[in-house]
Amino acid sequence: MSAITTHILDTTRGKPAKNVHVILYQQQREWLEIGRGMTNADGRIGDLLSNETVLPTGIYKLCFETGDYFESLNVATFYPFVEITFAITTGEHYHVPLLLNPFGYSTYRGS
């Protein structure tokens, strides 16, 4: 398991959101892409980074390409993408879930 993992639950459907592209960025002078993946049938990505990657403290963000997901379901959405920005302060594992529907979303620090 990498240092950062995520999952998406489509709260309207009550099911995992599969086949959503997710990009991980690290803030430097500009945002630098450091990983990417696609959610599996369970709505999860466990391998945004290699297992050996130790991330330095800093600011990171996950960009979820939600517009393509809702378009594949033929559902209108207000959010073409969702970005979640967060701070890494220790070398532990960070899990960043996304609870999603076409007109709202929420997140939290998972385990």
Sequence and secondary structure as in RCSB ss.txt:
>XXXX:A:sequence
MSAITTHILDTTRGKPAKNVHVILYQQQREWLEIGRGMTNADGRIGDLLSNETVLPTGIYKLCFETGDYFESLNV
ATFYPFVEITFAITTGEHYHVPLLLNPFGYSTYRGS
>XXXX:A:secstr
  SEEEEEEETTTTEE  S EEEEEEESSSEEEEEEEE  TTSEE  SS TT    SEEEEEEE HHHHHHHTT 
  S S EEEEEEE SSS EE  EEEETTEEEE  B 
